[in-house]
Amino acid sequence: MMKMTLSAPSKTFLLGEYLALSGGPSLILNTTPRFELKVRLRGEGRCEGIHPNSPAGQWIRQNNEAFFKRDLEFVDPHAGLGGFGASSSQFLLTYAWEELSGRRIDESELKINPQEMWNSYQAIVSAGLKNPPSGADVVAQWIGGVSYFSSSPFKTFQKQWPFSSLGFGIYRTGHKIVTHKHLESVSTLPLLRLKELVLQGVSAFDQGQAERLVDAVQGYADELSRLNLVADSTVSILKRAGGIAGVKVVKGCGALGADTVLVLFDINVTDATAISHALGLELVADHRGLASGLQMSMEWTSQNMGKENEL
């Protein structure tokens, strides 16, 4: 029997949450650990770990021929604690499988049109919602590394981490905001300043200017605070982190900055593990854990090797 594993990285907004809802640009960090979708051919149509009403669950129902007699198992390395793009990775991975299905194994390649994928995602999540999810994370997890995305105009590219003396750590807070419910309460936001700060961050990457990136992230964090888009539980963490030697800037990430906090720090003064101990928060990933985008692997049991030639 053949088993295929599709995988995608965890995601964290460096810059651009909320702005992405209006099509604006964002910079997203894609890191380990990876989400996985295990697909077994000649199965019974079982699906584990994906809710039928989630975007991925709806995609599966809309494309049931691609999933007929396939057993699916979604593996969340964060054990359902949230904050790192489990739902978006589910959509990406099931979309990728639908794209691969019906092809010969020796012809299968992960060629995905990101705009078509984003359009398909939006068609599902936009139904009946005032502020549907941006889909920036779906595209980012496909790209990997440090990804840039804007939907209006549609543009994507990947960047490397160019800063030799600046590192980052991503920490789990233990708090959870249900993103799609929170987004329904968000009113129209003044976005010009947020866009300026994201573009400053992009320029900082292009020029390798660490202090400009720090300034952009600090400005973005301040603007979110001014707009009352930071959870009280995160505010106290930001204050504690700001007093740690070597910490350059700290920002809550995602909806109300509640699930995770991102810390940029001087590598010559401290490290991500020391900051974890000082804050008493779990370190999930740092700058050494930047990960590639969508990947796939295949394996066969020896007795059936070569008997299946179509996905």
C-alpha positions as CSV (number, residue, x, y, z in Angstrom):
1,M,0.0,0.0,0.0
2,M,1.2,3.5,-0.8
3,K,1.1,6.3,1.7
4,M,1.8,9.9,0.8
5,T,2.6,12.6,3.4
6,L,2.1,16.2,2.6
7,S,3.4,18.8,5.0
8,A,3.4,22.5,5.7
9,P,5.2,24.7,8.2
10,S,3.7,26.6,11.2
11,K,3.1,30.3,10.5
12,T,3.4,33.5,12.6
13,F,2.7,37.0,11.4
14,L,5.8,39.1,11.7
15,L,3.9,42.1,10.2
16,G,0.6,42.5,8.6
17,E,-2.1,40.9,10.7
18,Y,-5.4,42.8,10.3
19,L,-4.0,44.7,7.3
20,A,-4.2,41.5,5.4
21,L,-7.9,41.4,5.8
22,S,-8.2,44.3,3.4
23,G,-5.8,42.8,0.9
24,G,-2.8,44.7,2.2
25,P,0.8,43.3,2.4
26,S,2.1,41.0,5.2
27,L,5.4,39.3,6.2
28,I,4.9,35.9,7.7
29,L,7.5,33.6,9.4
30,N,7.2,29.9,8.5
31,T,8.9,27.6,11.0
32,T,9.1,24.2,12.4
33,P,7.3,22.1,13.6
34,R,5.4,21.0,10.5
35,F,1.7,20.0,10.0
36,E,1.2,16.8,8.1
37,L,-1.6,15.2,6.1
38,K,-1.1,11.5,5.7
39,V,-3.0,10.0,2.7
40,R,-3.4,6.3,2.3
41,L,-4.5,4.9,-1.0
42,R,-7.0,2.0,-1.2
43,G,-8.6,3.2,2.1
44,E,-12.1,3.4,3.4
45,G,-12.7,7.1,3.1
46,R,-11.9,7.9,6.7
47,C,-10.9,11.4,7.7
48,E,-9.2,12.1,11.1
49,G,-8.3,15.5,12.5
50,I,-10.3,17.7,10.1
51,H,-13.7,19.0,11.1
52,P,-16.3,18.6,8.3
53,N,-17.3,22.3,8.6
54,S,-13.8,23.6,8.4
55,P,-12.5,25.1,5.1
56,A,-10.7,21.9,4.4
57,G,-13.7,19.8,5.3
58,Q,-15.8,21.8,2.9
59,W,-13.1,21.5,0.2
60,I,-13.1,17.7,0.6
61,R,-16.9,17.5,0.2
62,Q,-16.7,19.8,-2.9
63,N,-14.1,17.5,-4.5
64,N,-15.2,14.1,-3.1
65,E,-14.0,12.2,-6.2
66,A,-10.3,13.1,-5.3
67,F,-10.8,11.7,-1.8
68,F,-12.9,8.6,-2.7
69,K,-11.4,5.6,-0.9
70,R,-8.6,7.6,0.5
71,D,-7.9,7.6,4.3
72,L,-6.8,11.0,5.6
73,E,-5.0,11.7,8.8
74,F,-4.1,15.3,9.8
75,V,-1.3,15.6,12.4
76,D,-1.1,18.8,14.4
77,P,2.3,19.1,16.1
78,H,0.7,21.7,18.4
79,A,-1.9,19.3,19.7
80,G,-4.8,21.6,19.0
81,L,-3.4,24.5,21.1
82,G,-3.8,26.9,18.1
83,G,-2.0,30.0,17.0
84,F,0.2,28.5,14.2
85,G,-2.1,28.0,11.2
86,A,-3.6,24.5,11.7
87,S,-6.8,25.4,9.8
88,S,-5.0,27.1,6.9
89,S,-2.5,24.2,6.6
90,Q,-5.4,21.8,6.5
91,F,-6.8,23.7,3.5
92,L,-3.4,23.9,1.8
93,L,-2.7,20.2,2.2
94,T,-6.1,19.0,1.1
95,Y,-6.0,21.4,-1.9
96,A,-2.6,20.1,-2.8
97,W,-3.9,16.5,-2.7
98,E,-6.8,17.4,-4.9
99,E,-4.3,18.9,-7.4
100,L,-2.2,15.7,-7.3
101,S,-5.0,13.2,-7.5
102,G,-5.6,11.3,-10.8
103,R,-2.0,11.8,-11.9
104,R,0.6,9.1,-12.5
105,I,3.0,8.8,-9.5
106,D,6.0,9.3,-11.7
107,E,4.4,12.5,-13.1
108,S,3.3,14.0,-9.8
109,E,4.8,17.3,-9.0
110,L,3.6,20.0,-6.5
111,K,2.7,22.6,-9.1
112,I,0.1,24.9,-7.5
113,N,-1.2,28.2,-8.8
114,P,-1.3,30.3,-5.6
115,Q,-3.9,32.7,-6.9
116,E,-6.3,29.9,-7.9
117,M,-5.7,28.3,-4.5
118,W,-6.4,31.6,-2.7
119,N,-9.5,32.2,-4.8
120,S,-10.8,28.7,-3.9
121,Y,-10.1,29.3,-0.2
122,Q,-11.9,32.7,-0.3
123,A,-14.9,31.2,-2.0
124,I,-15.4,28.9,1.0
125,V,-14.6,31.2,3.9
126,S,-16.3,34.3,2.6
127,A,-19.8,32.9,2.7
128,G,-21.9,34.9,5.2
129,L,-19.0,36.5,7.0
130,K,-18.4,40.3,7.5
131,N,-14.6,39.8,7.9
132,P,-13.5,36.5,6.4
133,P,-10.0,35.3,7.1
134,S,-7.4,36.8,4.8
135,G,-6.0,33.6,3.4
136,A,-2.5,35.1,3.8
137,D,-1.4,32.2,5.9
138,V,-2.6,29.6,3.3
139,V,-0.3,31.2,0.7
140,A,2.5,31.8,3.2
141,Q,2.6,28.1,4.3
142,W,2.8,27.2,0.6
143,I,5.8,29.5,0.1
144,G,7.7,28.9,3.3
145,G,10.7,30.8,4.8
146,V,9.9,34.5,5.3
147,S,7.0,35.0,3.0
148,Y,5.5,38.2,1.5
149,F,1.9,38.2,0.5
150,S,-0.7,40.7,-0.7
151,S,-4.0,39.8,-2.3
152,S,-4.7,43.3,-3.8
153,P,-2.7,43.3,-6.0
154,F,-2.0,39.6,-5.8
155,K,1.8,39.2,-5.2
156,T,3.9,36.7,-3.4
157,F,7.6,36.1,-2.9
158,Q,10.0,34.5,-0.3
159,K,12.8,36.2,1.6
160,Q,15.7,34.9,3.6
161,W,16.6,36.0,7.1
162,P,19.5,38.4,6.4
163,F,20.3,39.6,9.9
164,S,23.5,38.2,11.4
165,S,23.1,39.8,14.8
166,L,19.3,39.8,15.1
167,G,17.3,36.7,16.0
168,F,13.7,35.9,16.8
169,G,11.9,33.6,19.1
170,I,8.2,32.7,19.0
171,Y,6.5,31.8,22.3
172,R,3.2,30.2,23.2
173,T,1.2,32.2,25.7
174,G,-1.3,29.6,26.7
175,H,-4.1,31.9,25.8
176,K,-6.4,31.3,22.8
177,I,-8.6,33.5,20.7
178,V,-11.0,31.9,18.1
179,T,-9.9,33.9,15.1
180,H,-13.1,33.7,12.9
181,K,-15.3,34.8,15.9
182,H,-13.0,37.6,16.8
183,L,-12.9,38.9,13.2
184,E,-16.6,39.3,13.2
185,S,-16.3,42.0,15.9
186,V,-13.6,44.0,14.1
187,S,-14.7,47.4,12.7
188,T,-13.2,49.3,9.8
189,L,-9.6,50.1,10.7
190,P,-7.3,53.0,9.6
191,L,-4.8,51.1,7.6
192,L,-2.4,53.6,6.0
193,R,0.0,53.6,8.9
194,L,0.0,49.8,9.2
195,K,0.8,49.5,5.4
196,E,3.7,52.0,5.8
197,L,5.2,49.9,8.6
198,V,4.9,46.6,6.6
199,L,6.6,48.2,3.6
200,Q,9.3,49.5,6.0
201,G,9.8,46.0,7.2
202,V,10.1,44.7,3.6
203,S,12.7,47.4,2.8
204,A,14.6,46.5,5.9
205,F,14.8,42.9,4.7
206,D,16.0,44.1,1.2
207,Q,18.7,46.3,2.7
208,G,19.6,43.9,5.6
209,Q,19.0,46.7,8.1
210,A,18.1,45.1,11.4
211,E,17.3,48.3,13.3
212,R,14.8,49.4,10.6
213,L,13.0,46.1,11.0
214,V,13.0,46.5,14.8
215,D,11.5,50.0,14.3
216,A,8.9,48.7,12.0
217,V,7.8,45.9,14.3
218,Q,7.8,48.2,17.3
219,G,5.7,50.7,15.3
220,Y,3.3,48.0,14.3
221,A,2.9,46.7,17.9
222,D,2.3,50.3,19.1
223,E,-0.4,50.8,16.4
224,L,-2.2,47.6,17.3
225,S,-2.2,48.7,20.9
226,R,-3.6,52.2,20.0
227,L,-6.4,50.4,18.0
228,N,-7.2,48.3,21.1
229,L,-6.2,45.1,19.2
230,V,-4.0,43.6,22.0
231,A,-5.4,41.3,24.6
232,D,-4.9,42.2,28.3
233,S,-3.1,38.9,28.8
234,T,-0.6,39.8,26.1
235,V,0.0,43.3,27.4
236,S,1.5,42.0,30.7
237,I,3.8,39.7,28.7
238,L,5.0,42.5,26.5
239,K,5.9,44.6,29.6
240,R,7.9,41.7,31.1
241,A,9.7,40.9,27.9
242,G,10.7,44.5,27.3
243,G,12.8,44.4,30.5
244,I,15.0,41.5,29.4
245,A,18.6,42.3,28.4
246,G,19.1,42.0,24.7
247,V,15.4,42.1,23.8
248,K,14.9,44.7,21.0
249,V,11.1,44.5,20.5
250,V,8.2,42.2,21.4
251,K,4.8,41.9,19.7
252,G,1.7,39.8,20.1
253,C,0.9,37.9,16.9
254,G,-2.4,37.0,15.2
255,A,-5.9,37.8,16.6
256,L,-5.5,40.2,19.5
257,G,-1.9,39.1,19.7
258,A,-3.2,36.5,22.2
259,D,-1.9,33.1,21.1
260,T,1.8,33.8,20.6
261,V,4.4,36.5,21.1
262,L,7.3,37.3,18.9
263,V,10.5,38.6,20.4
264,L,13.4,40.1,18.3
265,F,16.7,40.1,20.2
266,D,20.4,40.8,19.9
267,I,22.1,37.4,19.3
268,N,25.3,38.8,20.9
269,V,23.5,39.4,24.2
270,T,20.9,36.7,24.7
271,D,19.2,33.7,23.0
272,A,15.7,32.4,22.5
273,T,16.0,29.8,25.2
274,A,17.1,32.3,27.9
275,I,14.2,34.5,27.0
276,S,11.8,31.5,27.3
277,H,13.1,30.9,30.8
278,A,12.8,34.5,31.8
279,L,9.2,34.8,30.6
280,G,8.2,31.3,31.7
281,L,6.7,30.7,28.3
282,E,7.2,27.7,25.9
283,L,9.6,28.5,23.1
284,V,8.1,27.0,19.9
285,A,10.6,28.2,17.2
286,D,13.4,30.6,16.6
287,H,15.3,32.0,13.6
288,R,17.1,28.7,13.1
289,G,13.8,27.0,12.6
290,L,12.7,28.8,9.4
291,A,11.2,26.0,7.2
292,S,10.4,25.4,3.6
293,G,6.9,25.5,2.3
294,L,4.7,22.7,1.0
295,Q,6.4,19.4,0.7
296,M,5.5,15.8,0.0
297,S,7.0,12.3,0.4
298,M,5.8,8.8,-0.6
299,E,6.4,5.4,0.8
300,W,5.3,1.9,-0.2
301,T,5.0,-1.4,1.6
302,S,7.3,-3.8,-0.1
303,Q,4.7,-6.4,-1.1
304,N,2.7,-3.8,-3.1
305,M,5.6,-1.8,-4.5
306,G,5.0,-0.9,-8.1
307,K,1.3,-2.1,-8.2
308,E,-0.1,1.4,-7.8
309,N,0.8,3.9,-10.4
310,E,-1.9,6.5,-10.0
311,L,-2.7,8.8,-7.1
